[in-house]
Amino acid sequence: MSRYLSRRYERLTPYTPGEQPADMGKVIKLNTNESPYPPHEAVAKAAAVSAAGLNIYSKPEWSELKKELGDIFGLEEEQVFLSNGSDEALNFAFMAFASDEAPLVFPDVTYGFYKVFADLNGIPYEEIPLGADFSLNPEDYMKPGRTAVIANPNSPTGRCLPVSEIERIVKACRDNVVIVDEAYGDFCGESAISLIRDNENLLVTRTFSKSGSLAGGRLGFALGSRELIDDLNRIKYSTNPYNVNSMTAAAGLATVRNADYYREKCRKIAETRETTDAALKKLGFTTVESGANFIFASSDRMSGEELYRRLRDRGILVRHFDSERLSDYLRISIGTEEQMEAFLNAVEKILEEK
Ligand SMILES: *Cc1c(COP(=O)(O)O)cnc(C)c1O
């Protein structure tokens, strides 16, 4: 920290991303919930074509992409906000809708970035403990005067809240925005997007990073009423009008136009998740039922930290969280069938060696 850093940021603890190893050659990467499958071949082509025009500023609007995204969900172009990863949409939404008068509330076990964005923007927040089984009690979020943020499915647990429960929360908090982070929505089958039509205070964020095999492209979006999207645009045009670059927008459009390819990959990942879950249970693990592309699991034969380290020694990266409540657990992203076989074999050997 230099002596010039504004005092506003002195106490800020930045988000810690999962490791991105420099040499990916031998590593089996199951730590940041990326898709193990490459983008559709049309995506690289579209990005390359677009690269030829990089001397021109990217369009601030990207109407075509917004329109096609809107069509998928039965919404107007004006109800779609594009962002540089959904992290940016979340940050903008916190800036736009949360404040001293409408502090943030989110679970004690959830996406680590919520706290960071709250601190970055000086917004107070309250963490509400999840149940012992990591379940969320909707009643906890139904008090007015607060801005609720709910990841559904949640991370790192993978648990889903039924959309009917989201609806109760949204209706109970009419004077505040409810932000539903559906980064893993494509793996879960249920979505709050259908509630947008009747609920002007609901904002849903989504990302191409996980189900769209585009984590490196940085493309996310938010869906909501025209008024909420207008508010997000107010922040965007005061920060970075060109937040989505040309190559990424072209890649996103090619992704949307090849939806069948991605649907099939999501189906495959969900299938691999179920076989992995069953195999982990056979090895004595406790797992949380997941509606996402990862499994949250713990073994009473070895601490999460030790298992994490031993897997790492074998070139397999999973995610371990330091906090006391989560220290027994590992979050394991679902890779290809072959990757998960290698992972399970390694776990078995590690437990045997002990
Ligand atoms: C991955 C993730 C995001 C954001 O990812 P982007 O790559 O910025 O789109 C948001 N919320 C949750 C819960 C996530 O796991």
The ligand as an SDF file (V2000), in Angstrom:
LIG
                    3D

 15 15  0  0  0  0  0  0  0  0999 V2000
  -18.7540  -16.8370  -11.3300 C   0  0  0  0  0  0  0  0  0  0  0  0
  -19.7780  -16.0820  -10.5740 C   0  0  0  0  0  0  0  0  0  0  0  0
  -20.1600  -14.7690  -10.9190 C   0  0  0  0  0  0  0  0  0  0  0  0
  -19.5420  -13.8800  -11.9360 C   0  0  0  0  0  0  0  0  0  0  0  0
  -18.8090  -14.3370  -12.9030 O   0  0  0  0  0  0  0  0  0  0  0  0
  -18.4060  -13.4340  -14.1420 P   0  0  0  0  0  0  0  0  0  0  0  0
  -17.3160  -14.2310  -14.7530 O   0  0  0  0  0  0  0  0  0  0  0  0
  -17.9790  -12.0910  -13.6520 O   0  0  0  0  0  0  0  0  0  0  0  0
  -19.6130  -13.3410  -14.9820 O   0  0  0  0  0  0  0  0  0  0  0  0
  -21.1770  -14.1780  -10.2200 C   0  0  0  0  0  0  0  0  0  0  0  0
  -21.7960  -14.8070   -9.2280 N   0  0  0  0  0  0  0  0  0  0  0  0
  -21.4670  -16.0370   -8.8530 C   0  0  0  0  0  0  0  0  0  0  0  0
  -22.1980  -16.6690   -7.7450 C   0  0  0  0  0  0  0  0  0  0  0  0
  -20.4430  -16.7180   -9.5000 C   0  0  0  0  0  0  0  0  0  0  0  0
  -20.0740  -17.9250   -9.0930 O   0  0  0  0  0  0  0  0  0  0  0  0
  1  2  1  0
  2  3  1  0
  2 14  2  0
  3  4  1  0
  3 10  2  0
  4  5  1  0
  5  6  1  0
  6  7  2  0
  6  8  1  0
  6  9  1  0
 10 11  1  0
 11 12  2  0
 12 13  1  0
 12 14  1  0
 14 15  1  0
M  END
$$$$
